[in-house]
Amino acid sequence: MKQEKLARYIAFVLRCSGAATLATILANCLGMPHAMWASMSAIIVSQERLNETRNATLWRLAGTLIGIAVSVATSGVSRVFAINLVTQMAFGVAICAAIARRFPLVRVCMWTVPIVYLSKPGEGALLDTALWRCTEVIMGGSVGATFHWVAEFVINRLNRSAAVDAMLVTPDSRLSCGNVSQGETHLTDRYGETK
């Protein structure tokens, strides 16, 4: 068990670092304007357990989509009434805070609104910015979740292999290998009977 704990510790460090790095590289290769959001998403979704990572990934995506929808809606309505950017953002965060108060797992929606508004280039379209942020979050979260899935797969395979080795080698086990140094390849039970 001690070895598995160490393996999980090392795997967590490597998968967080690897996911952040790969997400940044992919975002840059795909020409995403703010690769940092892909990298951050890859790290944010990385949790201790695989099911926690899956849930974090799904809720982060849901919250991001809510924040983007609210940003685009408040921007559209605010343009009609010529409301300034700070007020638009305040309305958007207020709407998202009301949603997050009811559904706490989508709290990311609250900070998605300012991220979308404040990362919009000059007079660029808010919808374009929102779509880029969504793409960055989806890609980063997917990379983080994939790294975790691969790490779990490897750790489980190593654990199974170690369990099989322990069963075949220990004198307590029901079966043990023959004398491998002398080329014997048969299995014997604990009483020495060949199987």
TIRO-2110 file (N, C-alpha, C; in Angstrom, 1 decimal):
// TIRO-2110
0.8, -1.2, 0.0, N, 1, A
0.0, 0.0, 0.0, CA, 1, A
0.9, 1.2, 0.0, C, 1, A
2.0, 1.2, 0.7, N, 2, A
2.9, 2.3, 0.7, CA, 2, A
3.4, 2.7, -0.7, C, 2, A
3.7, 1.7, -1.5, N, 3, A
4.2, 1.9, -2.8, CA, 3, A
3.1, 2.6, -3.7, C, 3, A
1.8, 2.1, -3.5, N, 4, A
0.7, 2.7, -4.3, CA, 4, A
0.5, 4.2, -3.9, C, 4, A
0.7, 4.5, -2.6, N, 5, A
0.5, 5.9, -2.2, CA, 5, A
1.6, 6.8, -2.8, C, 5, A
2.8, 6.2, -2.8, N, 6, A
3.9, 7.0, -3.5, CA, 6, A
3.7, 7.1, -5.0, C, 6, A
3.2, 6.0, -5.6, N, 7, A
2.9, 6.1, -7.0, CA, 7, A
1.8, 7.1, -7.3, C, 7, A
0.8, 7.2, -6.5, N, 8, A
-0.2, 8.2, -6.7, CA, 8, A
0.3, 9.6, -6.5, C, 8, A
1.2, 9.8, -5.5, N, 9, A
1.8, 11.1, -5.3, CA, 9, A
2.6, 11.6, -6.5, C, 9, A
3.4, 10.7, -7.0, N, 10, A
4.2, 11.0, -8.2, CA, 10, A
3.3, 11.2, -9.4, C, 10, A
2.3, 10.4, -9.5, N, 11, A
1.4, 10.5, -10.7, CA, 11, A
0.7, 11.8, -10.6, C, 11, A
0.2, 12.3, -9.5, N, 12, A
-0.5, 13.6, -9.3, CA, 12, A
0.4, 14.7, -9.8, C, 12, A
1.7, 14.7, -9.3, N, 13, A
2.6, 15.8, -9.7, CA, 13, A
2.9, 15.7, -11.2, C, 13, A
3.1, 14.6, -11.8, N, 14, A
3.4, 14.4, -13.2, CA, 14, A
2.2, 14.8, -14.1, C, 14, A
1.0, 14.3, -13.7, N, 15, A
-0.1, 14.6, -14.5, CA, 15, A
-0.5, 16.0, -14.5, C, 15, A
-0.4, 16.7, -13.4, N, 16, A
-0.7, 18.1, -13.3, CA, 16, A
0.3, 18.9, -14.2, C, 16, A
1.5, 18.6, -14.0, N, 17, A
2.6, 19.3, -14.8, CA, 17, A
2.4, 19.0, -16.3, C, 17, A
2.2, 17.7, -16.6, N, 18, A
2.1, 17.3, -18.0, CA, 18, A
0.9, 17.9, -18.6, C, 18, A
-0.2, 17.8, -17.9, N, 19, A
-1.5, 18.4, -18.5, CA, 19, A
-1.4, 19.9, -18.7, C, 19, A
-0.8, 20.6, -17.8, N, 20, A
-0.7, 22.1, -18.0, CA, 20, A
0.2, 22.4, -19.2, C, 20, A
1.3, 21.6, -19.3, N, 21, A
2.2, 21.8, -20.4, CA, 21, A
1.6, 21.5, -21.7, C, 21, A
1.0, 20.3, -21.8, N, 22, A
0.4, 19.9, -23.1, CA, 22, A
-0.8, 20.8, -23.5, C, 22, A
-1.6, 21.2, -22.5, N, 23, A
-2.7, 22.1, -22.8, CA, 23, A
-2.2, 23.4, -23.4, C, 23, A
-1.1, 23.9, -22.8, N, 24, A
-0.5, 25.2, -23.3, CA, 24, A
0.1, 25.0, -24.7, C, 24, A
0.8, 23.9, -25.0, N, 25, A
1.3, 23.6, -26.3, CA, 25, A
0.2, 23.5, -27.3, C, 25, A
-0.8, 22.7, -27.0, N, 26, A
-2.0, 22.5, -27.9, CA, 26, A
-2.7, 23.9, -28.2, C, 26, A
-2.9, 24.7, -27.2, N, 27, A
-3.6, 25.9, -27.3, CA, 27, A
-2.8, 26.9, -28.2, C, 27, A
-1.5, 26.9, -28.0, N, 28, A
-0.6, 27.7, -28.9, CA, 28, A
-0.6, 27.2, -30.3, C, 28, A
-0.5, 25.9, -30.5, N, 29, A
-0.5, 25.3, -31.9, CA, 29, A
-1.8, 25.6, -32.6, C, 29, A
-2.9, 25.6, -31.8, N, 30, A
-4.3, 25.9, -32.4, CA, 30, A
-4.6, 27.4, -32.5, C, 30, A
-3.6, 28.2, -32.1, N, 31, A
-3.8, 29.6, -32.3, CA, 31, A
-4.8, 30.3, -31.3, C, 31, A
-5.0, 29.6, -30.2, N, 32, A
-5.9, 30.2, -29.2, CA, 32, A
-5.3, 31.4, -28.6, C, 32, A
-6.0, 32.5, -28.5, N, 33, A
-5.5, 33.8, -28.0, CA, 33, A
-5.0, 33.8, -26.6, C, 33, A
-5.6, 33.0, -25.7, N, 34, A
-5.2, 33.0, -24.3, CA, 34, A
-5.0, 31.6, -23.8, C, 34, A
-3.8, 31.0, -24.2, N, 35, A
-3.5, 29.6, -23.8, CA, 35, A
-3.5, 29.4, -22.3, C, 35, A
-3.3, 30.5, -21.5, N, 36, A
-3.3, 30.3, -20.1, CA, 36, A
-4.6, 29.7, -19.5, C, 36, A
-5.7, 30.0, -20.2, N, 37, A
-7.0, 29.4, -19.7, CA, 37, A
-7.1, 27.9, -20.0, C, 37, A
-6.5, 27.4, -21.0, N, 38, A
-6.4, 26.0, -21.3, CA, 38, A
-5.5, 25.3, -20.2, C, 38, A
-4.4, 25.9, -20.0, N, 39, A
-3.4, 25.4, -19.0, CA, 39, A
-4.0, 25.4, -17.6, C, 39, A
-4.7, 26.5, -17.2, N, 40, A
-5.3, 26.6, -15.9, CA, 40, A
-6.5, 25.6, -15.8, C, 40, A
-7.2, 25.4, -16.8, N, 41, A
-8.3, 24.4, -16.8, CA, 41, A
-7.8, 23.0, -16.6, C, 41, A
-6.7, 22.7, -17.2, N, 42, A
-6.1, 21.4, -17.1, CA, 42, A
-5.7, 21.1, -15.7, C, 42, A
-5.2, 22.1, -15.0, N, 43, A
-4.8, 22.0, -13.6, CA, 43, A
-6.0, 22.0, -12.7, C, 43, A
-6.9, 22.9, -12.9, N, 44, A
-8.1, 23.0, -12.0, CA, 44, A
-8.9, 21.7, -11.9, C, 44, A
-9.1, 21.0, -13.0, N, 45, A
-9.9, 19.8, -13.0, CA, 45, A
-9.2, 18.6, -12.4, C, 45, A
-7.9, 18.7, -12.2, N, 46, A
-7.1, 17.6, -11.7, CA, 46, A
-7.3, 17.5, -10.2, C, 46, A
-8.0, 16.4, -9.8, N, 47, A
-8.4, 16.2, -8.4, CA, 47, A
-7.6, 14.9, -8.0, C, 47, A
-7.9, 14.5, -6.7, N, 48, A
-7.2, 13.3, -6.2, CA, 48, A
-7.7, 12.0, -6.8, C, 48, A
-9.0, 11.9, -7.0, N, 49, A
-9.6, 10.7, -7.5, CA, 49, A
-10.2, 10.9, -8.9, C, 49, A
-10.2, 9.8, -9.7, N, 50, A
-10.7, 10.0, -11.1, CA, 50, A
-12.1, 10.4, -11.2, C, 50, A
-13.0, 9.9, -10.3, N, 51, A
-14.4, 10.4, -10.4, CA, 51, A
-14.5, 11.9, -10.0, C, 51, A
-13.6, 12.3, -9.1, N, 52, A
-13.6, 13.8, -8.7, CA, 52, A
-13.1, 14.6, -9.9, C, 52, A
-12.2, 14.1, -10.6, N, 53, A
-11.7, 14.8, -11.8, CA, 53, A
-12.8, 14.9, -12.9, C, 53, A
-13.4, 13.8, -13.1, N, 54, A
-14.5, 13.8, -14.1, CA, 54, A
-15.6, 14.8, -13.7, C, 54, A
-16.0, 14.8, -12.4, N, 55, A
-17.0, 15.7, -12.0, CA, 55, A
-16.6, 17.2, -12.1, C, 55, A
-15.3, 17.4, -11.7, N, 56, A
-14.8, 18.8, -11.8, CA, 56, A
-14.8, 19.2, -13.3, C, 56, A
-14.4, 18.3, -14.2, N, 57, A
-14.4, 18.7, -15.6, CA, 57, A
-15.8, 19.0, -16.1, C, 57, A
-16.7, 18.2, -15.8, N, 58, A
-18.1, 18.4, -16.2, CA, 58, A
-18.7, 19.7, -15.6, C, 58, A
-18.5, 19.9, -14.3, N, 59, A
-19.1, 21.1, -13.7, CA, 59, A
-18.4, 22.4, -14.2, C, 59, A
-17.1, 22.3, -14.4, N, 60, A
-16.3, 23.4, -14.9, CA, 60, A
-16.9, 23.8, -16.3, C, 60, A
-17.1, 22.8, -17.1, N, 61, A
-17.7, 23.1, -18.5, CA, 61, A
-19.1, 23.7, -18.3, C, 61, A
-19.9, 23.1, -17.5, N, 62, A
-21.3, 23.6, -17.3, CA, 62, A
-21.2, 25.1, -16.8, C, 62, A
-20.4, 25.3, -15.8, N, 63, A
-20.3, 26.7, -15.3, CA, 63, A
-19.8, 27.7, -16.3, C, 63, A
-18.8, 27.2, -17.1, N, 64, A
-18.3, 28.1, -18.2, CA, 64, A
-19.3, 28.4, -19.2, C, 64, A
-20.1, 27.4, -19.6, N, 65, A
-21.2, 27.6, -20.6, CA, 65, A
-22.2, 28.6, -20.0, C, 65, A
-22.6, 28.5, -18.8, N, 66, A
-23.5, 29.4, -18.1, CA, 66, A
-23.0, 30.8, -18.2, C, 66, A
-21.7, 30.9, -17.7, N, 67, A
-21.1, 32.3, -17.7, CA, 67, A
-21.0, 32.9, -19.1, C, 67, A
-20.7, 32.1, -20.1, N, 68, A
-20.6, 32.6, -21.4, CA, 68, A
-22.0, 33.1, -21.9, C, 68, A
-23.0, 32.2, -21.7, N, 69, A
-24.4, 32.6, -22.1, CA, 69, A
-24.8, 33.9, -21.4, C, 69, A
-24.5, 34.0, -20.1, N, 70, A
-24.9, 35.2, -19.4, CA, 70, A
-24.1, 36.4, -19.9, C, 70, A
-22.9, 36.3, -20.2, N, 71, A
-22.0, 37.4, -20.7, CA, 71, A
-22.6, 37.9, -22.0, C, 71, A
-22.9, 36.9, -22.9, N, 72, A
-23.4, 37.3, -24.3, CA, 72, A
-24.8, 38.0, -24.1, C, 72, A
-25.6, 37.4, -23.3, N, 73, A
-27.0, 38.0, -23.1, CA, 73, A
-26.9, 39.4, -22.5, C, 73, A
-26.1, 39.6, -21.4, N, 74, A
-26.0, 40.9, -20.8, CA, 74, A
-25.4, 41.9, -21.7, C, 74, A
-24.5, 41.5, -22.5, N, 75, A
-23.8, 42.4, -23.4, CA, 75, A
-24.8, 42.8, -24.5, C, 75, A
-25.6, 41.9, -25.0, N, 76, A
-26.6, 42.2, -26.0, CA, 76, A
-27.7, 43.2, -25.5, C, 76, A
-28.2, 42.9, -24.3, N, 77, A
-29.2, 43.7, -23.7, CA, 77, A
-28.6, 45.1, -23.3, C, 77, A
-27.4, 45.1, -22.8, N, 78, A
-26.8, 46.3, -22.4, CA, 78, A
-26.5, 47.3, -23.5, C, 78, A
-26.2, 46.7, -24.7, N, 79, A
-25.9, 47.5, -25.9, CA, 79, A
-27.2, 48.3, -26.3, C, 79, A
-28.3, 47.7, -26.1, N, 80, A
-29.5, 48.4, -26.5, CA, 80, A
-29.7, 49.6, -25.6, C, 80, A
-29.4, 49.5, -24.3, N, 81, A
-29.6, 50.6, -23.4, CA, 81, A
-28.3, 51.4, -23.2, C, 81, A
-27.3, 51.2, -23.9, N, 82, A
-26.0, 51.9, -23.9, CA, 82, A
-25.4, 51.9, -22.4, C, 82, A
-25.4, 50.8, -21.8, N, 83, A
-24.8, 50.6, -20.5, CA, 83, A
-23.3, 50.3, -20.6, C, 83, A
-22.5, 50.9, -19.8, N, 84, A
-21.0, 50.7, -19.9, CA, 84, A
-20.6, 49.3, -19.5, C, 84, A
-19.3, 49.0, -19.8, N, 85, A
-18.8, 47.7, -19.7, CA, 85, A
-18.8, 47.2, -18.2, C, 85, A
-18.4, 48.0, -17.3, N, 86, A
-18.4, 47.7, -15.9, CA, 86, A
-19.8, 47.3, -15.4, C, 86, A
-20.8, 48.1, -15.7, N, 87, A
-22.2, 47.8, -15.3, CA, 87, A
-22.7, 46.5, -16.0, C, 87, A
-22.3, 46.3, -17.2, N, 88, A
-22.7, 45.0, -17.9, CA, 88, A
-22.1, 43.8, -17.2, C, 88, A
-20.9, 44.0, -16.8, N, 89, A
-20.2, 42.9, -16.1, CA, 89, A
-20.8, 42.7, -14.7, C, 89, A
-21.2, 43.8, -14.0, N, 90, A
-21.8, 43.6, -12.7, CA, 90, A
-23.1, 42.9, -12.8, C, 90, A
-23.9, 43.2, -13.8, N, 91, A
-25.2, 42.5, -14.0, CA, 91, A
-24.9, 41.0, -14.3, C, 91, A
-24.0, 40.8, -15.2, N, 92, A
-23.6, 39.4, -15.5, CA, 92, A
-23.2, 38.6, -14.3, C, 92, A
-22.3, 39.2, -13.5, N, 93, A
-21.9, 38.5, -12.3, CA, 93, A
-23.0, 38.3, -11.3, C, 93, A
-23.9, 39.3, -11.2, N, 94, A
-25.0, 39.1, -10.3, CA, 94, A
-26.0, 38.0, -10.7, C, 94, A
-26.2, 37.9, -12.0, N, 95, A
-27.1, 36.8, -12.5, CA, 95, A
-26.4, 35.4, -12.2, C, 95, A
-25.1, 35.4, -12.5, N, 96, A
-24.4, 34.1, -12.2, CA, 96, A
-24.3, 33.8, -10.7, C, 96, A
-24.1, 34.8, -9.9, N, 97, A
-24.1, 34.6, -8.4, CA, 97, A
-25.4, 34.0, -7.9, C, 97, A
-26.5, 34.5, -8.5, N, 98, A
-27.8, 33.9, -8.1, CA, 98, A
-27.9, 32.4, -8.5, C, 98, A
-27.4, 32.1, -9.7, N, 99, A
-27.4, 30.7, -10.2, CA, 99, A
-26.5, 29.9, -9.3, C, 99, A
-25.3, 30.4, -9.0, N, 100, A
-24.3, 29.6, -8.3, CA, 100, A
-24.7, 29.5, -6.8, C, 100, A
-25.5, 30.4, -6.3, N, 101, A
-26.0, 30.3, -4.9, CA, 101, A
-27.0, 29.1, -4.9, C, 101, A
-27.7, 28.9, -5.9, N, 102, A
-28.6, 27.7, -6.0, CA, 102, A
-27.9, 26.4, -6.4, C, 102, A
-26.9, 26.5, -7.3, N, 103, A
-26.2, 25.4, -7.8, CA, 103, A
-24.7, 25.6, -7.6, C, 103, A
-24.2, 25.4, -6.4, N, 104, A
-22.8, 25.7, -6.0, CA, 104, A
-21.7, 25.1, -6.9, C, 104, A
-22.0, 24.0, -7.6, N, 105, A
-20.9, 23.3, -8.4, CA, 105, A
-20.6, 24.1, -9.7, C, 105, A
-21.5, 25.1, -10.0, N, 106, A
-21.2, 25.9, -11.3, CA, 106, A
-20.7, 27.3, -10.9, C, 106, A
-20.1, 27.4, -9.8, N, 107, A
-19.5, 28.7, -9.4, CA, 107, A
-18.6, 29.4, -10.4, C, 107, A
-18.0, 28.5, -11.2, N, 108, A
-17.0, 29.1, -12.2, CA, 108, A
-17.8, 30.0, -13.1, C, 108, A
-19.1, 29.9, -13.2, N, 109, A
-19.8, 30.9, -14.1, CA, 109, A
-19.6, 32.3, -13.6, C, 109, A
-19.4, 32.5, -12.3, N, 110, A
-19.3, 33.9, -11.8, CA, 110, A
-18.0, 34.6, -12.3, C, 110, A
-16.9, 33.8, -12.3, N, 111, A
-15.7, 34.4, -12.8, CA, 111, A
-15.5, 34.3, -14.3, C, 111, A
-16.3, 33.5, -14.9, N, 112, A
-16.3, 33.4, -16.4, CA, 112, A
-16.7, 34.8, -17.0, C, 112, A
-17.7, 35.4, -16.4, N, 113, A
-18.3, 36.7, -16.9, CA, 113, A
-17.1, 37.7, -17.0, C, 113, A
-16.4, 38.0, -15.9, N, 114, A
-15.3, 39.0, -16.0, CA, 114, A
-14.2, 38.6, -16.9, C, 114, A
-13.9, 37.3, -17.0, N, 115, A
-12.9, 36.8, -17.9, CA, 115, A
-13.3, 37.1, -19.3, C, 115, A
-14.5, 36.8, -19.7, N, 116, A
-15.0, 37.1, -21.0, CA, 116, A
-15.0, 38.6, -21.3, C, 116, A
-15.5, 39.4, -20.4, N, 117, A
-15.6, 40.8, -20.7, CA, 117, A
-14.2, 41.4, -20.7, C, 117, A
-13.3, 41.0, -19.8, N, 118, A
-12.0, 41.7, -19.7, CA, 118, A
-11.0, 41.2, -20.7, C, 118, A
-11.2, 40.0, -21.3, N, 119, A
-10.3, 39.5, -22.3, CA, 119, A
-10.7, 39.8, -23.7, C, 119, A
-11.8, 40.5, -23.8, N, 120, A
-12.3, 40.9, -25.2, CA, 120, A
-11.3, 42.0, -25.7, C, 120, A
-10.8, 41.8, -26.9, N, 121, A
-9.8, 42.8, -27.5, CA, 121, A
-10.6, 44.0, -28.0, C, 121, A
-10.3, 45.1, -27.4, N, 122, A
-10.9, 46.4, -27.9, CA, 122, A
-12.3, 46.4, -28.3, C, 122, A
-12.6, 46.6, -29.6, N, 123, A
-13.9, 46.6, -30.1, CA, 123, A
-14.3, 45.3, -30.7, C, 123, A
-13.6, 44.2, -30.4, N, 124, A
-13.9, 42.9, -30.9, CA, 124, A
-15.3, 42.4, -30.4, C, 124, A
-15.8, 41.4, -31.1, N, 125, A
-17.1, 40.9, -30.7, CA, 125, A
-17.0, 40.0, -29.5, C, 125, A
-17.9, 40.3, -28.5, N, 126, A
-17.9, 39.5, -27.3, CA, 126, A
-18.1, 38.0, -27.5, C, 126, A
-19.0, 37.7, -28.5, N, 127, A
-19.3, 36.3, -28.8, CA, 127, A
-18.0, 35.6, -29.2, C, 127, A
-17.2, 36.2, -30.0, N, 128, A
-15.9, 35.6, -30.4, CA, 128, A
-15.1, 35.3, -29.2, C, 128, A
-14.9, 36.3, -28.4, N, 129, A
-14.1, 36.1, -27.1, CA, 129, A
-14.7, 34.9, -26.3, C, 129, A
-16.0, 34.9, -26.1, N, 130, A
-16.7, 33.9, -25.3, CA, 130, A
-16.4, 32.5, -25.9, C, 130, A
-16.5, 32.4, -27.2, N, 131, A
-16.3, 31.1, -27.8, CA, 131, A
-14.8, 30.6, -27.7, C, 131, A
-13.9, 31.6, -27.7, N, 132, A
-12.5, 31.2, -27.5, CA, 132, A
-12.3, 30.7, -26.1, C, 132, A
-12.9, 31.4, -25.1, N, 133, A
-12.7, 31.0, -23.7, CA, 133, A
-13.3, 29.6, -23.5, C, 133, A
-14.5, 29.4, -24.1, N, 134, A
-15.1, 28.1, -24.0, CA, 134, A
-14.2, 27.0, -24.6, C, 134, A
-13.7, 27.3, -25.7, N, 135, A
-12.8, 26.3, -26.4, CA, 135, A
-11.6, 26.0, -25.6, C, 135, A
-11.0, 27.1, -25.0, N, 136, A
-9.8, 26.9, -24.1, CA, 136, A
-10.1, 26.0, -22.9, C, 136, A
-11.3, 26.3, -22.3, N, 137, A
-11.6, 25.5, -21.1, CA, 137, A
-11.9, 24.1, -21.5, C, 137, A
-12.7, 23.8, -22.5, N, 138, A
-13.0, 22.5, -22.9, CA, 138, A
-11.7, 21.7, -23.2, C, 138, A
-10.8, 22.3, -24.0, N, 139, A
-9.6, 21.7, -24.4, CA, 139, A
-8.7, 21.4, -23.1, C, 139, A
-8.5, 22.4, -22.3, N, 140, A
-7.7, 22.2, -21.1, CA, 140, A
-8.3, 21.2, -20.2, C, 140, A
-9.6, 21.2, -19.9, N, 141, A
-10.2, 20.3, -19.0, CA, 141, A
-10.1, 18.9, -19.6, C, 141, A
-10.3, 18.7, -20.9, N, 142, A
-10.2, 17.4, -21.5, CA, 142, A
-8.8, 16.8, -21.4, C, 142, A
-7.8, 17.7, -21.6, N, 143, A
-6.4, 17.2, -21.4, CA, 143, A
-6.1, 16.8, -20.0, C, 143, A
-6.6, 17.6, -19.0, N, 144, A
-6.4, 17.3, -17.6, CA, 144, A
-7.1, 15.9, -17.2, C, 144, A
-8.3, 15.8, -17.7, N, 145, A
-9.0, 14.5, -17.4, CA, 145, A
-8.4, 13.3, -18.1, C, 145, A
-7.9, 13.5, -19.3, N, 146, A
-7.2, 12.4, -20.0, CA, 146, A
-5.9, 12.0, -19.3, C, 146, A
-5.2, 13.0, -18.9, N, 147, A
-3.9, 12.6, -18.1, CA, 147, A
-4.3, 11.8, -16.9, C, 147, A
-5.3, 12.2, -16.2, N, 148, A
-5.7, 11.5, -15.0, CA, 148, A
-6.2, 10.1, -15.3, C, 148, A
-7.0, 9.9, -16.4, N, 149, A
-7.4, 8.6, -16.8, CA, 149, A
-6.2, 7.7, -17.1, C, 149, A
-5.2, 8.2, -17.8, N, 150, A
-4.1, 7.4, -18.2, CA, 150, A
-3.3, 7.1, -17.0, C, 150, A
-3.1, 8.0, -16.0, N, 151, A
-2.4, 7.7, -14.8, CA, 151, A
-3.0, 6.6, -14.0, C, 151, A
-4.4, 6.7, -13.9, N, 152, A
-5.1, 5.6, -13.2, CA, 152, A
-5.0, 4.3, -13.9, C, 152, A
-5.0, 4.3, -15.2, N, 153, A
-4.9, 3.0, -15.9, CA, 153, A
-3.5, 2.4, -15.7, C, 153, A
-2.4, 3.2, -15.7, N, 154, A
-1.1, 2.7, -15.5, CA, 154, A
-0.9, 2.2, -14.0, C, 154, A
-1.4, 3.0, -13.1, N, 155, A
-1.3, 2.5, -11.7, CA, 155, A
-2.1, 1.3, -11.4, C, 155, A
-3.3, 1.1, -12.0, N, 156, A
-4.1, -0.1, -11.8, CA, 156, A
-3.4, -1.3, -12.5, C, 156, A
-2.8, -1.1, -13.6, N, 157, A
-2.0, -2.2, -14.3, CA, 157, A
-0.8, -2.6, -13.4, C, 157, A
-0.1, -1.6, -12.9, N, 158, A
1.0, -1.9, -12.1, CA, 158, A
0.6, -2.7, -10.8, C, 158, A
-0.5, -2.2, -10.2, N, 159, A
-1.0, -2.9, -9.0, CA, 159, A
-1.4, -4.4, -9.3, C, 159, A
-2.1, -4.6, -10.4, N, 160, A
-2.5, -5.9, -10.8, CA, 160, A
-1.3, -6.8, -11.0, C, 160, A
-0.3, -6.2, -11.7, N, 161, A
0.9, -7.0, -12.0, CA, 161, A
1.7, -7.3, -10.7, C, 161, A
1.7, -6.4, -9.8, N, 162, A
2.4, -6.7, -8.5, CA, 162, A
1.6, -7.7, -7.7, C, 162, A
0.3, -7.7, -7.8, N, 163, A
-0.5, -8.7, -7.1, CA, 163, A
-0.3, -10.1, -7.7, C, 163, A
-0.2, -10.2, -9.0, N, 164, A
0.0, -11.5, -9.6, CA, 164, A
1.4, -12.0, -9.2, C, 164, A
2.4, -11.1, -9.3, N, 165, A
3.8, -11.5, -8.9, CA, 165, A
3.8, -12.0, -7.5, C, 165, A
3.1, -11.3, -6.6, N, 166, A
3.1, -11.7, -5.2, CA, 166, A
2.5, -13.0, -5.0, C, 166, A
1.4, -13.3, -5.8, N, 167, A
0.7, -14.6, -5.7, CA, 167, A
1.6, -15.7, -6.2, C, 167, A
2.4, -15.5, -7.2, N, 168, A
3.2, -16.5, -7.8, CA, 168, A
4.5, -16.8, -7.0, C, 168, A
5.0, -15.8, -6.3, N, 169, A
6.3, -15.9, -5.7, CA, 169, A
6.3, -16.2, -4.2, C, 169, A
5.3, -15.8, -3.5, N, 170, A
5.3, -16.0, -2.0, CA, 170, A
5.0, -17.4, -1.7, C, 170, A
5.7, -17.9, -0.6, N, 171, A
5.4, -19.3, -0.2, CA, 171, A
4.0, -19.5, 0.3, C, 171, A
3.3, -18.5, 0.7, N, 172, A
1.9, -18.6, 1.2, CA, 172, A
1.0, -18.8, 0.0, C, 172, A
1.3, -18.4, -1.1, N, 173, A
0.4, -18.4, -2.2, CA, 173, A
0.0, -19.8, -2.6, C, 173, A
-1.1, -19.9, -3.3, N, 174, A
-1.6, -21.2, -3.7, CA, 174, A
-0.7, -21.8, -4.8, C, 174, A
-0.2, -20.9, -5.6, N, 175, A
0.7, -21.4, -6.7, CA, 175, A
2.0, -20.6, -6.7, C, 175, A
3.1, -21.3, -7.0, N, 176, A
4.4, -20.6, -7.1, CA, 176, A
5.1, -21.1, -8.4, C, 176, A
6.0, -20.3, -8.9, N, 177, A
6.8, -20.7, -10.1, CA, 177, A
7.7, -21.8, -9.7, C, 177, A
8.1, -22.6, -10.7, N, 178, A
9.1, -23.6, -10.6, CA, 178, A
10.4, -22.9, -10.5, C, 178, A
11.5, -23.7, -10.4, N, 179, A
12.8, -23.2, -10.3, CA, 179, A
13.2, -22.6, -11.6, C, 179, A
13.0, -21.3, -11.7, N, 180, A
13.3, -20.6, -13.0, CA, 180, A
14.8, -20.6, -13.4, C, 180, A
15.6, -20.6, -12.4, N, 181, A
17.1, -20.6, -12.7, CA, 181, A
17.5, -21.9, -13.4, C, 181, A
16.8, -22.9, -13.2, N, 182, A
17.1, -24.2, -13.8, CA, 182, A
16.2, -24.4, -15.0, C, 182, A
15.5, -23.4, -15.5, N, 183, A
14.7, -23.5, -16.7, CA, 183, A
13.4, -24.2, -16.5, C, 183, A
13.0, -24.4, -15.2, N, 184, A
11.6, -25.0, -15.0, CA, 184, A
10.6, -24.0, -15.2, C, 184, A
9.5, -24.3, -15.9, N, 185, A
8.5, -23.3, -16.2, CA, 185, A
7.1, -23.8, -15.7, C, 185, A
7.1, -24.9, -15.0, N, 186, A
5.8, -25.3, -14.5, CA, 186, A
5.4, -24.6, -13.2, C, 186, A
4.1, -24.6, -12.9, N, 187, A
3.6, -24.0, -11.6, CA, 187, A
3.4, -25.1, -10.6, C, 187, A
3.7, -24.8, -9.4, N, 188, A
3.5, -25.8, -8.3, CA, 188, A
2.6, -25.1, -7.2, C, 188, A
1.8, -26.0, -6.5, N, 189, A
1.0, -25.4, -5.4, CA, 189, A
1.9, -25.4, -4.2, C, 189, A
1.4, -24.9, -3.0, N, 190, A
2.2, -24.8, -1.9, CA, 190, A
2.7, -26.1, -1.3, C, 190, A
2.2, -27.2, -1.7, N, 191, A
2.6, -28.5, -1.3, CA, 191, A
3.6, -29.1, -2.2, C, 191, A
4.0, -28.4, -3.3, N, 192, A
5.0, -28.9, -4.2, CA, 192, A
4.4, -29.7, -5.3, C, 192, A
3.1, -29.8, -5.4, N, 193, A
2.5, -30.6, -6.5, CA, 193, A
2.5, -29.8, -7.8, C, 193, A
2.9, -30.4, -8.9, N, 194, A
2.9, -29.7, -10.1, CA, 194, A
1.5, -29.5, -10.7, C, 194, A
1.2, -28.3, -11.2, N, 195, A
-0.1, -28.0, -11.7, CA, 195, A
0.0, -27.9, -13.2, C, 195, A
END
